[in-house]
């Protein structure tokens, strides 16, 4: 069944519709939240909260875009709220420390080393640029969906993607053959 069919079933209170949506999108929501929070357990909590809220508000949810875009926007908003909350807690308790991302394992194979370079380049992108890149390349959203999800113009999405791709290419130059380029 399509997302729309499952969403229609969800709105009718049919649990199988919700289960299908959960199975189809949960992992992607966790990954997206983790890319923002850099904290896997917190990302799992955010994805679960988004899914729970979808179930609770099922009869009132209005999709202006695709279900996937709606879920990613809800996940982004919750993740950013969690970051804001962390900052408030840190200000209130200067000894509170945010968990650091897990270090990457050493790579022995050239392909794995290049993958690491790409991941680092993506991680070092400015926040908005990274968000646009990941929504496009990791989550498969179209530029128009990204623009609606992040509440920016399509031109801004295009500019941010161009910036992300240029930055990644620059980081990969030492790994590419001298002839042929990228």
MODELLER restraints for C-alpha pairs under 7 A, 6 or more apart:
rsr = mdl.restraints
at = mdl.atoms
rsr.add(forms.Gaussian(group=physical.xy_distance, feature=features.Distance(at['CA:3:A'], at['CA:21:A']), mean=6.89, stdev=0.5))
rsr.add(forms.Gaussian(group=physical.xy_distance, feature=features.Distance(at['CA:3:A'], at['CA:67:A']), mean=6.65, stdev=0.5))
rsr.add(forms.Gaussian(group=physical.xy_distance, feature=features.Distance(at['CA:6:A'], at['CA:17:A']), mean=4.36, stdev=0.5))
rsr.add(forms.Gaussian(group=physical.xy_distance, feature=features.Distance(at['CA:6:A'], at['CA:18:A']), mean=6.89, stdev=0.5))
rsr.add(forms.Gaussian(group=physical.xy_distance, feature=features.Distance(at['CA:6:A'], at['CA:20:A']), mean=6.71, stdev=0.5))
rsr.add(forms.Gaussian(group=physical.xy_distance, feature=features.Distance(at['CA:6:A'], at['CA:21:A']), mean=6.57, stdev=0.5))
rsr.add(forms.Gaussian(group=physical.xy_distance, feature=features.Distance(at['CA:7:A'], at['CA:17:A']), mean=6.32, stdev=0.5))
rsr.add(forms.Gaussian(group=physical.xy_distance, feature=features.Distance(at['CA:9:A'], at['CA:17:A']), mean=4.94, stdev=0.5))
rsr.add(forms.Gaussian(group=physical.xy_distance, feature=features.Distance(at['CA:10:A'], at['CA:17:A']), mean=4.79, stdev=0.5))
rsr.add(forms.Gaussian(group=physical.xy_distance, feature=features.Distance(at['CA:10:A'], at['CA:18:A']), mean=5.25, stdev=0.5))
rsr.add(forms.Gaussian(group=physical.xy_distance, feature=features.Distance(at['CA:10:A'], at['CA:58:A']), mean=6.46, stdev=0.5))
rsr.add(forms.Gaussian(group=physical.xy_distance, feature=features.Distance(at['CA:11:A'], at['CA:58:A']), mean=5.06, stdev=0.5))
rsr.add(forms.Gaussian(group=physical.xy_distance, feature=features.Distance(at['CA:11:A'], at['CA:59:A']), mean=5.09, stdev=0.5))
rsr.add(forms.Gaussian(group=physical.xy_distance, feature=features.Distance(at['CA:22:A'], at['CA:51:A']), mean=6.94, stdev=0.5))
rsr.add(forms.Gaussian(group=physical.xy_distance, feature=features.Distance(at['CA:26:A'], at['CA:47:A']), mean=6.46, stdev=0.5))
rsr.add(forms.Gaussian(group=physical.xy_distance, feature=features.Distance(at['CA:29:A'], at['CA:47:A']), mean=5.52, stdev=0.5))
rsr.add(forms.Gaussian(group=physical.xy_distance, feature=features.Distance(at['CA:29:A'], at['CA:72:A']), mean=6.43, stdev=0.5))
rsr.add(forms.Gaussian(group=physical.xy_distance, feature=features.Distance(at['CA:29:A'], at['CA:75:A']), mean=6.54, stdev=0.5))
rsr.add(forms.Gaussian(group=physical.xy_distance, feature=features.Distance(at['CA:30:A'], at['CA:43:A']), mean=5.24, stdev=0.5))
rsr.add(forms.Gaussian(group=physical.xy_distance, feature=features.Distance(at['CA:30:A'], at['CA:44:A']), mean=5.26, stdev=0.5))
rsr.add(forms.Gaussian(group=physical.xy_distance, feature=features.Distance(at['CA:30:A'], at['CA:47:A']), mean=5.46, stdev=0.5))
rsr.add(forms.Gaussian(group=physical.xy_distance, feature=features.Distance(at['CA:33:A'], at['CA:43:A']), mean=4.81, stdev=0.5))
rsr.add(forms.Gaussian(group=physical.xy_distance, feature=features.Distance(at['CA:33:A'], at['CA:46:A']), mean=6.93, stdev=0.5))
rsr.add(forms.Gaussian(group=physical.xy_distance, feature=features.Distance(at['CA:33:A'], at['CA:75:A']), mean=6.33, stdev=0.5))
rsr.add(forms.Gaussian(group=physical.xy_distance, feature=features.Distance(at['CA:33:A'], at['CA:76:A']), mean=6.55, stdev=0.5))
rsr.add(forms.Gaussian(group=physical.xy_distance, feature=features.Distance(at['CA:33:A'], at['CA:79:A']), mean=5.97, stdev=0.5))
rsr.add(forms.Gaussian(group=physical.xy_distance, feature=features.Distance(at['CA:34:A'], at['CA:40:A']), mean=5.44, stdev=0.5))
rsr.add(forms.Gaussian(group=physical.xy_distance, feature=features.Distance(at['CA:34:A'], at['CA:43:A']), mean=4.90, stdev=0.5))
rsr.add(forms.Gaussian(group=physical.xy_distance, feature=features.Distance(at['CA:36:A'], at['CA:79:A']), mean=6.75, stdev=0.5))
rsr.add(forms.Gaussian(group=physical.xy_distance, feature=features.Distance(at['CA:37:A'], at['CA:43:A']), mean=6.65, stdev=0.5))
rsr.add(forms.Gaussian(group=physical.xy_distance, feature=features.Distance(at['CA:37:A'], at['CA:79:A']), mean=6.49, stdev=0.5))
rsr.add(forms.Gaussian(group=physical.xy_distance, feature=features.Distance(at['CA:38:A'], at['CA:101:A']), mean=5.43, stdev=0.5))
rsr.add(forms.Gaussian(group=physical.xy_distance, feature=features.Distance(at['CA:39:A'], at['CA:99:A']), mean=6.66, stdev=0.5))
rsr.add(forms.Gaussian(group=physical.xy_distance, feature=features.Distance(at['CA:39:A'], at['CA:101:A']), mean=6.51, stdev=0.5))
rsr.add(forms.Gaussian(group=physical.xy_distance, feature=features.Distance(at['CA:46:A'], at['CA:75:A']), mean=6.55, stdev=0.5))
rsr.add(forms.Gaussian(group=physical.xy_distance, feature=features.Distance(at['CA:46:A'], at['CA:78:A']), mean=6.35, stdev=0.5))
rsr.add(forms.Gaussian(group=physical.xy_distance, feature=features.Distance(at['CA:46:A'], at['CA:79:A']), mean=6.45, stdev=0.5))
rsr.add(forms.Gaussian(group=physical.xy_distance, feature=features.Distance(at['CA:47:A'], at['CA:75:A']), mean=6.35, stdev=0.5))
rsr.add(forms.Gaussian(group=physical.xy_distance, feature=features.Distance(at['CA:50:A'], at['CA:74:A']), mean=6.44, stdev=0.5))
rsr.add(forms.Gaussian(group=physical.xy_distance, feature=features.Distance(at['CA:50:A'], at['CA:75:A']), mean=6.20, stdev=0.5))
rsr.add(forms.Gaussian(group=physical.xy_distance, feature=features.Distance(at['CA:63:A'], at['CA:70:A']), mean=6.76, stdev=0.5))
rsr.add(forms.Gaussian(group=physical.xy_distance, feature=features.Distance(at['CA:65:A'], at['CA:145:A']), mean=6.91, stdev=0.5))
rsr.add(forms.Gaussian(group=physical.xy_distance, feature=features.Distance(at['CA:69:A'], at['CA:145:A']), mean=6.33, stdev=0.5))
rsr.add(forms.Gaussian(group=physical.xy_distance, feature=features.Distance(at['CA:69:A'], at['CA:149:A']), mean=6.17, stdev=0.5))
rsr.add(forms.Gaussian(group=physical.xy_distance, feature=features.Distance(at['CA:73:A'], at['CA:149:A']), mean=5.14, stdev=0.5))
rsr.add(forms.Gaussian(group=physical.xy_distance, feature=features.Distance(at['CA:90:A'], at['CA:96:A']), mean=5.50, stdev=0.5))
rsr.add(forms.Gaussian(group=physical.xy_distance, feature=features.Distance(at['CA:107:A'], at['CA:113:A']), mean=5.35, stdev=0.5))
rsr.add(forms.Gaussian(group=physical.xy_distance, feature=features.Distance(at['CA:114:A'], at['CA:175:A']), mean=6.92, stdev=0.5))
rsr.add(forms.Gaussian(group=physical.xy_distance, feature=features.Distance(at['CA:117:A'], at['CA:171:A']), mean=6.90, stdev=0.5))
rsr.add(forms.Gaussian(group=physical.xy_distance, feature=features.Distance(at['CA:117:A'], at['CA:172:A']), mean=6.95, stdev=0.5))
rsr.add(forms.Gaussian(group=physical.xy_distance, feature=features.Distance(at['CA:118:A'], at['CA:168:A']), mean=6.26, stdev=0.5))
rsr.add(forms.Gaussian(group=physical.xy_distance, feature=features.Distance(at['CA:121:A'], at['CA:168:A']), mean=5.57, stdev=0.5))
rsr.add(forms.Gaussian(group=physical.xy_distance, feature=features.Distance(at['CA:121:A'], at['CA:171:A']), mean=6.60, stdev=0.5))
rsr.add(forms.Gaussian(group=physical.xy_distance, feature=features.Distance(at['CA:122:A'], at['CA:130:A']), mean=6.07, stdev=0.5))
rsr.add(forms.Gaussian(group=physical.xy_distance, feature=features.Distance(at['CA:123:A'], at['CA:130:A']), mean=6.97, stdev=0.5))
rsr.add(forms.Gaussian(group=physical.xy_distance, feature=features.Distance(at['CA:125:A'], at['CA:164:A']), mean=6.84, stdev=0.5))
rsr.add(forms.Gaussian(group=physical.xy_distance, feature=features.Distance(at['CA:129:A'], at['CA:160:A']), mean=5.00, stdev=0.5))
rsr.add(forms.Gaussian(group=physical.xy_distance, feature=features.Distance(at['CA:129:A'], at['CA:161:A']), mean=6.78, stdev=0.5))
rsr.add(forms.Gaussian(group=physical.xy_distance, feature=features.Distance(at['CA:129:A'], at['CA:164:A']), mean=6.18, stdev=0.5))
rsr.add(forms.Gaussian(group=physical.xy_distance, feature=features.Distance(at['CA:132:A'], at['CA:146:A']), mean=6.75, stdev=0.5))
rsr.add(forms.Gaussian(group=physical.xy_distance, feature=features.Distance(at['CA:132:A'], at['CA:157:A']), mean=6.43, stdev=0.5))
rsr.add(forms.Gaussian(group=physical.xy_distance, feature=features.Distance(at['CA:132:A'], at['CA:160:A']), mean=6.66, stdev=0.5))
rsr.add(forms.Gaussian(group=physical.xy_distance, feature=features.Distance(at['CA:132:A'], at['CA:161:A']), mean=6.53, stdev=0.5))
rsr.add(forms.Gaussian(group=physical.xy_distance, feature=features.Distance(at['CA:133:A'], at['CA:161:A']), mean=5.80, stdev=0.5))
rsr.add(forms.Gaussian(group=physical.xy_distance, feature=features.Distance(at['CA:133:A'], at['CA:164:A']), mean=6.60, stdev=0.5))
rsr.add(forms.Gaussian(group=physical.xy_distance, feature=features.Distance(at['CA:135:A'], at['CA:141:A']), mean=5.70, stdev=0.5))
rsr.add(forms.Gaussian(group=physical.xy_distance, feature=features.Distance(at['CA:135:A'], at['CA:146:A']), mean=6.62, stdev=0.5))
rsr.add(forms.Gaussian(group=physical.xy_distance, feature=features.Distance(at['CA:136:A'], at['CA:142:A']), mean=6.39, stdev=0.5))
rsr.add(forms.Gaussian(group=physical.xy_distance, feature=features.Distance(at['CA:143:A'], at['CA:154:A']), mean=6.19, stdev=0.5))
rsr.add(forms.Gaussian(group=physical.xy_distance, feature=features.Distance(at['CA:143:A'], at['CA:157:A']), mean=6.34, stdev=0.5))
rsr.add(forms.Gaussian(group=physical.xy_distance, feature=features.Distance(at['CA:144:A'], at['CA:154:A']), mean=5.95, stdev=0.5))
rsr.add(forms.Gaussian(group=physical.xy_distance, feature=features.Distance(at['CA:147:A'], at['CA:153:A']), mean=5.39, stdev=0.5))
rsr.add(forms.Gaussian(group=physical.xy_distance, feature=features.Distance(at['CA:147:A'], at['CA:154:A']), mean=5.37, stdev=0.5))
rsr.add(forms.Gaussian(group=physical.xy_distance, feature=features.Distance(at['CA:147:A'], at['CA:157:A']), mean=6.28, stdev=0.5))
